[in-house]
């Protein structure tokens, strides 16, 4: 930043000329040796408030004029002091010259002694226009008359589109015109943060960035300011960054401002450059998609966004992109985005299918913006979206938010190990999402609605988490294999239950945790095999019980009192039994079956064969199952409402 004093250097030469003029005038109008004095300081009003504050310097070389009983001119010294001496009593007018770009802040209309308007300062001998106010005094004693001046401050920057979302303006990134930038007075504590009162007071000035260059410029009076941009739909602010959020005035912002801004204390003459604003326009406005593609915290660190954007409104073909993608961004990823148009809005439908079959040299991702592919040939035996067994990349295959419908085989068919599916949806397929003879895959979020089987997993060590299955004609979730994890699933609900079991698992050492299974035509959760664990699941509830058992457990547990296989599960309002356990060796702890009359299951709350263990605190119709001793045999009688 240039100091205010440095900005005065162009006027140093002017001081010499002014001194010569003053000397000539003094020769024509000699002063008395023992007369009266008019003097004062010409000060630099750094904050432009019309008050001489401590630390505000004098200005050298400034010409002050005297009119009246004597006509003289003088220039201020290094301290900004001027003096007219040897004056006889009488009426005098004292005025300053006002060289551009200076602005007079003192004296003003309310000054004591009263300031004169500009008309009183008209006269000969000026190199510049006179200031708008001077002094007219009846001189009977020495007078102290001061003048204060300031310059406008300058603030400028560029509005740019942050194409790679890195918060840095680079040469190839386009500039954005037509964006409103606002300058707010920063008057309240804490300084540096726009509060609601400052926002409500309105901006001190506004400007609009120029088309082509994105340039904006303010010329303002000195002071504390906060510079903010007005947000535009579809853009996220990426620069400036950090805390505090200077422009976050609160929830009541109309128009809405970008959260970050530039807080500046701008003294007289200050010139601020490079105060830019950067925004990224993601091709998809969906939050989870943006999170995944965030270059710092997302799944693909350092990525510069999609290499190909397939736009349905332009006739884009997904298969062509999958087959021909290259690393256009040179960020070591191959990322394809499928959108309905250029707005970034969610949705869109197209009659296409796609196969991912290549072994890509760089990390591969196929991401939609809630776009649905409809199978063009439903009866041809092919899925709508197919990840083939041979497909791979250094980060495996990532599929997100590209939905599948209308296949007579499967909406999404996954072959191969380690794939990651996020926010995938499948509707009106023979099978919604199918993992076929594959291991270590993840399905995170998403839903299967109106299919045959909603989600079918055949393999080991796969993870299903936060997935919904509603209104499928067969099972909501069907898992065949070992060591799979089923976490936080929703299988059916009131008015949209599945035609078979909510969850059907056959295999060993699988974990079922925090599943909700409601209103299904058969059992809520059915498990067969050995060493499977069920924790904190809910099967049935008032007005949405399952038409079979809440839990049907076959196979075998570990055969010892510990560890516990069935813990903190709840079964209510199912047509048959709450818990029906036909296998042996299971340990039951803190499970609840039934409750009040509106929550009871239709037959037994617990129908358990011999050879299973009570690990305490199980309840049937709110009654603790006895003997309530850890490791005791679980009762084999029908516990609860009716005969098994």
For each residue, the residues with C-beta under 8 A, 3 or more apart:
1: 270 271 272
2: 6 7 269 270 271
3: 6 7
4: 7 8 44 46 57 151 267 268 269 270
5: 8 44 57
6: 2 3 9
7: 2 3 4 10 151 269
8: 4 5 11 12 44 59 60
9: 6 12
10: 7 13 14
11: 8 14 15 59 60 61 62 99
12: 8 9 15 60 61
13: 10 16 17
14: 10 11 17 18 61 63 99 127
15: 11 12 18 19 60 61 62 75 76
16: 13 19 20 61
17: 13 14 20 21 127
18: 14 15 21 22 61 62 63 73 74 75 97 127
19: 15 16 22 23 74 75
20: 16 17 23 24
21: 17 18 24 25 63 73 125 127
22: 18 19 25 26 63 72 73 74 75
23: 19 20 26 27
24: 20 21 27 28
25: 21 22 28 29 71 72 73 125
26: 22 23 29 30 31 72
27: 23 24 30
28: 24 25
29: 25 26 70 71 72
30: 26 27 86
31: 26 35 70 72 84 85 86 87
32: 35 86 87 88
33: 86
34: 86
35: 31 32 85 86 87 88
36: 85 86 87 88 89 139 140 141 142 143
37: 83 84 85 86 87 142 143
38: 66 83 84 87 92 94 137 139 142 143 145
39: 81 82 83 84 85 142 143 144 145
40: 64 81 82 94 144 145 146 147
41: 52 58 76 79 80 81 82 146 147
42: 58 59 62 64 76 80 81 82 96 146 147 148 149
43: 52 56 57 58 59 80 106 146 147 148 149
44: 4 5 8 56 57 58 59 80 148 149 150 268
45: 48 49 50 51 52 56 105 106 148 149 150 222 268
46: 4 53 55 56 150 222 267 268
47: 53 56 150 222 223 267 268
48: 45 103 105 150 221 222 223 268
49: 45 53 105
50: 45 105 106 108 148
51: 45 106 148
52: 41 43 45 56 106 146 148
53: 46 47 49 56
54:
55: 46
56: 43 44 45 46 47 52 53 148
57: 4 5 43 44 80
58: 41 42 43 44 76 77 78 79 80 81
59: 8 11 42 43 44 62 76 80 149
60: 8 11 12 15 75 76 77 78 79 80
61: 11 12 14 15 16 18 75 76
62: 11 15 18 42 59 75 76 80 82 96 97 147
63: 14 18 21 22 73 74 75 96 97 127 128
64: 40 42 73 74 75 76 82 94 95 96 97 147
65: 71 72 73 94 95 96 97 121 123 125 126 130
66: 38 70 71 72 73 74 84 92 93 94
67: 71 92 93 94 95 121 123
68: 71 90 91 92 93
69: 87 88 89 90 91 92 139
70: 29 31 66 84 87 88 92
71: 25 29 65 66 67 68 123 125
72: 22 25 26 29 31 65 66 84
73: 18 21 22 25 63 64 65 66 125
74: 18 19 22 63 64 66 82 83 84
75: 15 18 19 22 60 61 62 63 64 82
76: 15 41 42 58 59 60 61 62 64 79 80 81 82
77: 58 60 80 81 82
78: 58 60
79: 41 58 60 76
80: 41 42 43 44 57 58 59 60 62 76 77
81: 39 40 41 42 58 76 77
82: 39 40 41 42 62 64 74 75 76 77
83: 37 38 39 74
84: 31 37 38 39 66 70 72 74 87 94
85: 31 35 36 37 39
86: 30 31 32 33 34 35 36 37
87: 31 32 35 36 37 38 69 70 84 90 92 139
88: 32 35 36 69 70
89: 36 69 139 140
90: 68 69 87 138 139
91: 68 69 136 137 138 139
92: 38 66 67 68 69 70 87 136 137 139
93: 66 67 68 116 120 121 134 135 136 137
94: 38 40 64 65 66 67 84 134 135 137 145
95: 64 65 67 116 120 121 123 130 131 134 135
96: 42 62 63 64 65 104 130 131 134 147 149
97: 18 62 63 64 65 126 127 128 129 130 131
98: 102 103 104 128 129 130 131 132 149
99: 11 14 102 127 128
100: 128
101: 151 152
102: 98 99 149 150 151
103: 48 98 149 150 151 152
104: 96 98 107 131 132 133 147 148 149
105: 45 48 49 50 108 148 149 150
106: 43 45 50 51 52 111 146 147 148 149
107: 104 111 115 133 134 135 145 146 147
108: 50 105 111 115 133
109: 115 133
110:
111: 106 107 108 114 115 133 135
112:
113: 135 137 143 145
114: 111 135 136
115: 107 108 109 111 133 134 135
116: 93 95 119 120 121 133 134 135 136
117: 120 132 133
118: 121 122 130 131 132 133 134
119: 116 122
120: 93 95 116 117 134 136
121: 65 67 93 95 116 118 130 131 134
122: 118 119 130
123: 65 67 71 95 126 130
124:
125: 21 25 65 71 73
126: 65 97 123 129 130
127: 14 17 18 21 63 97 99
128: 63 97 98 99 100
129: 97 98 126
130: 65 95 96 97 98 118 121 122 123 126 134
131: 95 96 97 98 104 118 121 134 147 149
132: 98 104 117 118
133: 104 107 108 109 111 115 116 117 118
134: 93 94 95 96 107 115 116 118 120 121 130 131
135: 93 94 95 107 111 113 114 115 116 143 145
136: 91 92 93 114 116 120
137: 38 91 92 93 94 113 143 145
138: 90 91
139: 36 38 69 87 89 90 91 92 143
140: 36 89
141: 36
142: 36 37 38 39
143: 36 37 38 39 113 135 137 139
144: 39 40
145: 38 39 40 94 107 113 135 137
146: 40 41 42 43 52 106 107
147: 40 41 42 43 62 64 96 104 106 107 131
148: 42 43 44 45 50 51 52 56 104 105 106
149: 42 43 44 45 59 96 98 102 103 104 105 106 131
150: 44 45 46 47 48 102 103 105 221 222 268 269
151: 4 7 101 102 103 268 269
152: 101 103 219 220 221 269
153: 218 219 220 221 222 223 266 267 268 269 270 271 272
154: 217 218 219 270 271 272
155: 183 217 218 220 225 227 264 266 272 275
156: 215 216 217 218 272 273 275
157: 181 215 216 262 273 274 275 276 277
158: 169 175 209 213 214 215 216 276 277
159: 175 176 177 179 181 209 214 215 216 229 276 277 278 279
160: 169 173 174 175 176 214 276 277 278 279
161: 173 174 175 176 278 279 280 281
162: 165 166 167 168 169 173 238 239 278 279 280
163: 172 173 174 280 304 305
164: 170 173 295 304 305 329 331
165: 162 238 280 282 293 294 295 304 305
166: 162 238 295 304
167: 162 238 239 241 278
168: 162 239 278
169: 158 160 162 173 239 276 278
170: 164 173
171:
172: 163
173: 160 161 162 163 164 169 170
174: 160 161 163 214
175: 158 159 160 161 209 212 213 214 215
176: 159 160 161 179 209 214 279
177: 159 208 209 210 211 212 213 214
178: 208 209 211
179: 159 176 208 209 214 216 229 230 232 277
180: 206 207 208 229 230 255
181: 157 159 206 207 208 209 216 218 227 228 229 230 277
182: 203 205 206 227 228 229 230 257
183: 155 203 204 205 206 218 220 225 226 227
184: 194 198 199 201 203 204 225 226 227 228
185: 198 201 204 223 224 225
186: 191 192 194 198 223 224 225 226 263
187: 198 224
188: 191 195 197 198
189:
190: 193
191: 186 188 224 263 265
192: 186 226 244 246 263
193: 190 226 244 245 246 248 263
194: 184 186 198 199 226 228 246 247 248 249 257 261
195: 188 198 199 249 250
196: 199 200 249 250 252
197: 188 200 201
198: 184 185 186 187 188 194 195 201 226 249
199: 184 194 195 196 249 250 252 253 257
200: 196 197
201: 184 185 197 198
202:
203: 182 183 184 206
204: 183 184 185 220 225
205: 182 183 218 220
206: 180 181 182 183 203
207: 180 181 216 217 218
208: 177 178 179 180 181 216
209: 158 159 175 176 177 178 179 181 213 214 215 216
210: 177 213 214 215 216
211: 177 178
212: 175 177
213: 158 175 177 209 210
214: 158 159 160 174 175 176 177 179 209 210
215: 156 157 158 159 175 209 210
216: 156 157 158 159 179 181 207 208 209 210
217: 154 155 156 207
218: 153 154 155 156 181 183 205 207 227
219: 152 153 154
220: 152 153 155 183 204 205 223 225 266
221: 48 150 152 153
222: 45 46 47 48 150 153 266 267 268 270
223: 47 48 153 185 186 220 265 266
224: 185 186 187 191 263 264 265 266
225: 155 183 184 185 186 204 220 263 264 266
226: 183 184 186 192 193 194 198 246 247 261 262 263 264
227: 155 181 182 183 184 218 261 262 263 264 275
228: 181 182 184 194 246 247 257 258 261
229: 159 179 180 181 182 237 247 257 258 261 277 279
230: 179 180 181 182 255 256 257 258
231: 235 237 255 256 257 258
232: 179 235 279
233:
234: 281 282 285 343 344
235: 231 232 279 280 281
236: 279 280 281 282 290
237: 229 231 258 259 260 277 278 279
238: 162 165 166 167 241 278 279 280
239: 162 167 168 169 260 276 277 278
240: 246 260 261 262 276 277
241: 167 238 260
242: 260
243:
244: 192 193 248
245: 193 248 259 260
246: 192 193 194 226 228 240 260 261 262 263
247: 194 226 228 229 257 258 259 260 261
248: 193 194 244 245 257 259
249: 194 195 196 198 199 252 253 257
250: 195 196 199 253
251:
252: 196 199 249
253: 199 249 250 256 257
254:
255: 180 230 231
256: 230 231 253
257: 182 194 199 228 229 230 231 247 248 249 253 261
258: 228 229 230 231 237 247 261 277 279
259: 237 245 247 248
260: 237 239 240 241 242 245 246 247
261: 194 226 227 228 229 240 246 247 257 258
262: 157 226 227 240 246 275
263: 186 191 192 193 224 225 226 227 246
264: 155 224 225 226 227 272 275
265: 191 223 224
266: 153 155 220 222 223 224 225 270 272
267: 4 46 47 153 222 270
268: 4 44 45 46 47 48 150 151 153 222
269: 2 4 7 150 151 152 153
270: 1 2 4 153 154 222 266 267
271: 1 2 153 154
272: 1 153 154 155 156 264 266 275
273: 156 157
274: 157
275: 155 156 157 227 262 264 272
276: 157 158 159 160 169 239 240
277: 157 158 159 160 179 181 229 237 239 240 258
278: 159 160 161 162 167 168 169 237 238 239
279: 159 160 161 162 176 229 232 235 236 237 238 258
280: 161 162 163 165 235 236 238
281: 161 234 235 236 344
282: 165 234 236 285 289 290 293 305 344
283: 305 306 309 337 339 344 369
284: 289 290 337 339 344 346 367 368 369 401
285: 234 282 290 344 345 346 369
286: 289 290 346 369 370 401
287: 290 291
288: 291 292 400 401 422 423 445
289: 282 284 286 292 293 367 369 400 401 423
290: 236 282 284 285 286 287 293 294
291: 287 288 294 297 298
292: 288 289 298 299 300 367 400 422
293: 165 282 289 290 298 299 300 303 305 306 335 367
294: 165 290 291 297 298
295: 164 165 166 298 300 301 302 303 304
296: 301
297: 291 294
298: 291 292 293 294 295 301 303
299: 292 293 365 398
300: 292 293 295 303 331 333 335 363 365 395
301: 295 296 298
302: 295 331 332
303: 293 295 298 300 329 331 333 335
304: 163 164 165 166 295 329 330 331
305: 163 164 165 282 283 293 329 335
306: 283 293 309 335 336 337 367
307: 325 326 327 328 329 333 334 335 336
308: 321 325 328 335 336 337
309: 283 306 316 336 337 338 339
310: 316 317 318 321 336 337 338 339
311: 314 316 339 340 341 342
312: 315 316 338 339 340 341 348 349 350 371
313: 340 341 342
314: 311
315: 312
316: 309 310 311 312 320 321 338
317: 310 320 321 352
318: 310 321 322 336 338 350 352 354 366 373 402
319: 322 323 352 353 354 355
320: 316 317 323 324
321: 308 310 316 317 318 324 325 336 338
322: 318 319 325 336 354 355 356 358 366
323: 319 320 358
324: 320 321
325: 307 308 321 322 334 336 360 364
326: 307 334
327: 307 330 331 332 333 334 362
328: 307 308
329: 164 303 304 305 307 333
330: 304 327
331: 164 300 302 303 304 327
332: 302 327 362 363
333: 300 303 307 327 329 362 363 364 365 395
334: 307 325 326 327 360 362 363 364 365 393
335: 293 300 303 305 306 307 308 364 365 367
336: 306 307 308 309 310 318 321 322 325 365 366 367
337: 283 284 306 308 309 310 367 368 369
338: 309 310 312 316 318 321 366 367 368 369 371 402
339: 283 284 309 310 311 312 342 344 348 368 369 371
340: 311 312 313 343 345 347 348 369 371
341: 311 312 313 345 348
342: 311 313 339
343: 234 340
344: 234 281 282 283 284 285 339 369
345: 285 340 341 369
346: 284 285 286 369 370
347: 340 369 370 371
348: 312 339 340 341 369 370 371 372
349: 312 371 372 374
350: 312 318 371 372 373 374
351: 373 374 375 376
352: 317 318 319 373 374 376
353: 319 373 375 376 377 382 383 384 385 386 407
354: 318 319 322 366 373 384 385 386
355: 319 322 386 388
356: 322 364 366 385 386 387 388 391 397 399
357: 388 390 391
358: 322 323 391
359: 390 391 392 393
360: 325 334 363 364 391 392 393 394
361: 393 394
362: 327 332 333 334 393 394
363: 300 332 333 334 360 393 394 395 398
364: 325 333 334 335 356 360 393 395 396 397 398
365: 299 300 333 334 335 336 398 399 400
366: 318 322 336 338 354 356 397 398 399 400 402
367: 284 289 292 293 306 335 336 337 338 398 399 400 401 402
368: 284 337 338 339 371 400 401 402 403
369: 283 284 285 286 289 337 338 339 340 344 345 346 347 348 401
370: 286 346 347 348 401 403
371: 312 338 339 340 347 348 349 350 368 401 402 403
372: 348 349 350 403 404 405 425 427
373: 318 350 351 352 353 354 384 385 402 403 404 405
374: 349 350 351 352 384 405 406
375: 351 353 378 382 383 384 404 405 406 407 408 411 429
376: 351 352 353
377: 353 380 382
378: 375 406 407 408
379: 408
380: 377 408
381: 408 409
382: 353 375 377 386 407 409
383: 353 375 386 404 407 409 410 411 412 413 429 434
384: 353 354 373 374 375 404 405 406 407 410 411 412 429
385: 353 354 356 373 399 402 404 411 412 413
386: 353 354 355 356 382 383 412 413 415
387: 356 391 397 399 412 413 414 415 416 419
388: 355 356 357 391 415 416
389: 415 416 438
390: 357 359 416
391: 356 357 358 359 360 387 388 397 416
392: 359 360 396 397 416
393: 334 359 360 361 362 363 364 396 397
394: 360 361 362 363
395: 300 333 363 364 398
396: 364 392 393 418 419 420
397: 356 364 366 387 391 392 393 416 419 420
398: 299 363 364 365 366 367 395 419 420 422
399: 356 365 366 367 385 387 402 412 419 420 421 422 424
400: 288 289 292 365 366 367 368 421 422 423 424
401: 284 286 288 289 367 368 369 370 371 422 423 424
402: 318 338 366 367 368 371 373 385 399 424
403: 368 370 371 372 373 411 424 425 426 427
404: 372 373 375 383 384 385 407 411 412 424 425 426 427 429 432
405: 372 373 374 375 384 411 426 427 428 429
406: 374 375 378 384 411 428 429
407: 353 375 378 382 383 384 404 410 411 429 430
408: 375 378 379 380 381 429 430
409: 381 382 383 413 429 430 431
410: 383 384 407 413 426 429 430 431 432 433 434 456
411: 375 383 384 385 403 404 405 406 407 426 427 429 431 432 433 448 451
412: 383 384 385 386 387 399 404 421 424 426 432 433 434
413: 383 385 386 387 409 410 434 436
414: 387 419 421 433 434 435 436 438 441
415: 386 387 388 389 436 437 438
416: 387 388 389 390 391 392 397 419 438
417: 438 439 440 441
418: 396 439 440 441
419: 387 396 397 398 399 414 416 438 441 442
420: 396 397 398 399 441 442 444
421: 399 400 412 414 424 433 441 442 443 444 446
422: 288 292 398 399 400 401 444 445 446
423: 288 289 400 401 444 445 446
424: 399 400 401 402 403 404 412 421 433 443 445 446
425: 372 403 404 446 447 448 449
426: 403 404 405 410 411 412 429 431 432 433 446 447 448 449 451 454
427: 372 403 404 405 411 432 448 449 450 451
428: 405 406 450 451
429: 375 383 384 404 405 406 407 408 409 410 411 426 432 451 452
430: 407 408 409 410 451 452 453
431: 409 410 411 426 434 451 452 453 456
432: 404 410 411 412 426 427 429 448 449 451 452 453 454 455 456 469 472
433: 410 411 412 414 421 424 426 443 446 448 454 455 456
434: 383 410 412 413 414 431 453 455 456 457 458
435: 414 438 441 443 456 457 458 459 462
436: 413 414 415 458 459
437: 415 458 459
438: 389 414 415 416 417 419 435 441 458 459 462
439: 417 418 459 460 461 462
440: 417 418 460 461 462
441: 414 417 418 419 420 421 435 438 459 462 463
442: 419 420 421 462 463 465
443: 421 424 433 435 446 455 462 463 464 465 467
444: 420 421 422 423 463 465 466 467
445: 288 422 423 424 465 466 467
446: 421 422 423 424 425 426 433 443 467 468
447: 425 426 467 468 469 470
448: 411 425 426 427 432 433 451 454 455 467 468 469 470 472 476
449: 425 426 427 432 454 468 469 470 471 472 496
450: 427 428 470 471 472
451: 411 426 427 428 429 430 431 432 448 454 472 473
452: 429 430 431 432 472 473 474
453: 430 431 432 434 456 472 474 475 478 500
454: 426 432 433 448 449 451 469 470 472 474 475 476 477 491 498
455: 432 433 434 443 448 464 467 469 476 477 478
456: 410 431 432 433 434 435 453 478 479
457: 434 435 462 464 477 478 479 480 481 484
458: 434 435 436 437 438 480 481
459: 435 436 437 438 439 441 462 481 484
460: 439 440 481 482 483 484 507
461: 439 440 482 483 484
462: 435 438 439 440 441 442 443 457 459 479 481 484 485
463: 441 442 443 444 484 485 487
464: 443 455 457 467 477 479 484 485 486 487 489
465: 442 443 444 445 485 487 488 489
466: 444 445 487 488 489
467: 443 444 445 446 447 448 455 464 477 489 490
468: 446 447 448 449 489 490 491
469: 432 447 448 449 454 455 472 476 477 489 490 491 492 498 502
470: 447 448 449 450 454 476 490 492 493 496 497 498
471: 449 450 496 497 498
472: 432 448 449 450 451 452 453 454 469 475 476 498 499 500
473: 451 452 498 499 500
474: 452 453 454 478 498 499 500
475: 453 454 472 478 498 499 500 501 502 503 504
476: 448 454 455 469 470 472 489 491 492 498 500 501 502 503 517 520
477: 454 455 457 464 467 469 486 489 491 502 503 504 505
478: 453 455 456 457 474 475 500 501 504 505
479: 456 457 462 464 484 486 503 504 505 506 507 510
480: 457 458 505 506 507
481: 457 458 459 460 462 484 507 510
482: 460 461 507 508 509 510 529
483: 460 461 508 509 510
484: 457 459 460 461 462 463 464 479 481 505 507 510 511
485: 462 463 464 465 510 511 513
486: 464 477 479 489 503 505 510 511 512 513 515
487: 463 464 465 466 511 513 514 515
488: 465 466 513 514 515
489: 464 465 466 467 468 469 476 477 486 503 515 516 517
490: 467 468 469 470 493 515 516
491: 454 468 469 476 477 498 501 502 503 515 516 517 518 520 524 525
492: 469 470 476 496 497 498 502 517 518 519 520 544 546
493: 470 490 496 497 516 518 519 544
494: 497 518 519 543 544
495: 519
496: 449 470 471 492 493 519
497: 470 471 492 493 494 502 518 519 520 521 544 546
498: 454 469 470 471 472 473 474 475 476 491 492 501 502 520 521
499: 472 473 474 475 520 521 522
500: 453 472 473 474 475 476 478 504 520 521 522
501: 475 476 478 491 498 504 517 520 522 523 524 525 526 548
502: 469 475 476 477 491 492 497 498 515 517 518 520 523 524 525 539 546
503: 475 476 477 479 486 489 491 512 515 517 524 525 526
504: 475 477 478 479 500 501 523 526
505: 477 478 479 480 484 486 510 512 525 526 527 528 529 532
506: 479 480 527 528 529
507: 460 479 480 481 482 484 510 528 529 532
508: 482 483 529 530 531 532
509: 482 483 530 531 532 533
510: 479 481 482 483 484 485 486 505 507 527 529 532 533
511: 484 485 486 487 532 533 535
512: 486 503 505 515 525 527 532 533 534 535 537
513: 485 486 487 488 533 534 535 536 537
514: 487 488 535 536 537
515: 486 487 488 489 490 491 502 503 512 525 537 538
516: 489 490 491 493 537 538
517: 476 489 491 492 501 502 503 520 524 525 537 538 539 540 546
518: 491 492 493 494 497 502 524 538 539 540 541 544 545 546
519: 492 493 494 495 496 497 544 545 546
520: 476 491 492 497 498 499 500 501 502 517 523 524 546 547 548
521: 497 498 499 500 546 547 548
522: 499 500 501 526 546 547 548
523: 501 502 504 520 526 539 546 548 549 550 551 552 576
524: 491 501 502 503 517 518 520 539 540 546 548 549 550 551 571 574
525: 491 501 502 503 505 512 515 517 534 537 539 550 551 552
526: 501 503 504 505 522 523 548 549 551 552 553 554
527: 505 506 510 512 532 534 551 552 553 554 555
528: 505 506 507 554 555 583
529: 482 505 506 507 508 510 532 554 555
530: 508 509 555 556 557
531: 508 509 556 557 558 565
532: 505 507 508 509 510 511 512 527 529 555 565
533: 509 510 511 512 513 564 565 566
534: 512 513 525 527 537 551 553 565 566 567 569
535: 511 512 513 514 567 568 569
536: 513 514 567 568 569
537: 512 513 514 515 516 517 525 534 551 569 570
538: 515 516 517 518 541 569 570 571 572
539: 502 517 518 523 524 525 546 549 550 551 569 570 571 572 574 578
540: 517 518 524 544 545 546 550 571 572 573 574 578 601
541: 518 538 544 545 572 573 599
542: 545 572 573 598 599
543: 494 573
544: 492 493 494 497 518 519 540 541 573
545: 518 519 540 541 542 550 572 573 574 575 601
546: 492 497 502 517 518 519 520 521 522 523 524 539 540 549 550 574 575
547: 520 521 522 574 575 576
548: 501 520 521 522 523 524 526 552 574 575 576
549: 523 524 526 539 546 552 571 574 576 577 578 579 580
550: 523 524 525 539 540 545 546 571 572 574 577 578 579 593 601
551: 523 524 525 526 527 534 537 539 566 569 571 578 579 580 581
552: 523 525 526 527 548 549 580 582
553: 526 527 534 566 579 580 581 582 583 586
554: 526 527 528 529 582 583
555: 527 528 529 530 532 583
556: 530 531 559 583 584 585 586
557: 530 531 565 583 584 585 586 587 612
558: 531 563 565 585 587
559: 556 584 585
560: 585 587 613
561: 587 613 615 630 631
562: 587 615 631
563: 558 587
564: 533 567 587 588 589 615
565: 531 532 533 534 557 558 586 587 588
566: 533 534 551 553 569 579 581 586 587 588 589 591
567: 534 535 536 564 588 589 590 591 615
568: 535 536 589 590 591
569: 534 535 536 537 538 539 551 566 579 591 592
570: 537 538 539 591 592 593
571: 524 538 539 540 549 550 551 574 577 578 579 591 592 593 594 601 605
572: 538 539 540 541 542 545 550 578 592 593 594 595 599 600 601
573: 540 541 542 543 544 545 598 599 600 601
574: 524 539 540 545 546 547 548 549 550 571 577 578 601 602
575: 545 546 547 548 601 602
576: 523 547 548 549 580 601 602 603
577: 549 550 571 574 580 601 602 603 604 605 606 607 644
578: 539 540 549 550 551 571 572 574 593 594 601 604 605 606 620 640
579: 549 550 551 553 566 569 571 588 591 593 605 606 607 608
580: 549 551 552 553 576 577 604 607 608 644
581: 551 553 566 586 588 606 607 608 609 612
582: 552 553 554 609
583: 528 553 554 555 556 557 586 609 612
584: 556 557 559 609 610 611 612
585: 556 557 558 559 560 611 612
586: 553 556 557 565 566 581 583 612 613
587: 557 558 560 561 562 563 564 565 566 612 613 615
588: 564 565 566 567 579 581 591 608 612 613 614 615 618 634
589: 564 566 567 568 615 616 617 618
590: 567 568 616 617 618
591: 566 567 568 569 570 571 579 588 618 619
592: 569 570 571 572 595 618 619
593: 550 570 571 572 578 579 601 605 606 618 619 620 621 639 640
594: 571 572 578 599 600 601 605 620 621 622 640 641
595: 572 592 598 599 600 621 622
596: 599 600 622
597: 600
598: 542 573 595
599: 541 542 572 573 594 595 596
600: 572 573 594 595 596 597 605 621 640 641
601: 540 545 550 571 572 573 574 575 576 577 578 593 594 604 605 640 641
602: 574 575 576 577 641 642
603: 576 577 607 638 640 641 642 643 644
604: 577 578 580 601 607 638 639 640 641 642 643 644
605: 571 577 578 579 593 594 600 601 620 621 639 640 641
606: 577 578 579 581 593 618 620 625 634 635 638 639 640
607: 577 579 580 581 603 604 638 639 644
608: 579 580 581 588 612 634 635 636 639
609: 581 582 583 584 612 636
610: 584 633 636
611: 584 585
612: 557 581 583 584 585 586 587 588 608 609 633 634
613: 560 561 586 587 588 631 632 633 634
614: 588 618 625 627 628 629 630 631 632 633 634 635
615: 561 562 564 567 587 588 589 618 630 631
616: 589 590 628 629 630
617: 589 590 624 628
618: 588 589 590 591 592 593 606 614 615 624 625 634
619: 591 592 593 622 623 624 625
620: 578 593 594 605 606 623 625 639 640
621: 593 594 595 600 605 640 641
622: 594 595 596 619
623: 619 620
624: 617 618 619 628
625: 606 614 618 619 620 628 634 635 639
626: 635
627: 614 632
628: 614 616 617 624 625 632
629: 614 616 632
630: 561 614 615 616
631: 561 562 613 614 615
632: 613 614 627 628 629
633: 610 612 613 614
634: 588 606 608 612 613 614 618 625
635: 606 608 614 625 626 639
636: 608 609 610
637:
638: 603 604 606 607 642 643 644
639: 593 604 605 606 607 608 620 625 635
640: 578 593 594 600 601 603 604 605 606 620 621
641: 594 600 601 602 603 604 605 621
642: 602 603 604 638
643: 603 604 638
644: 577 580 603 604 607 638
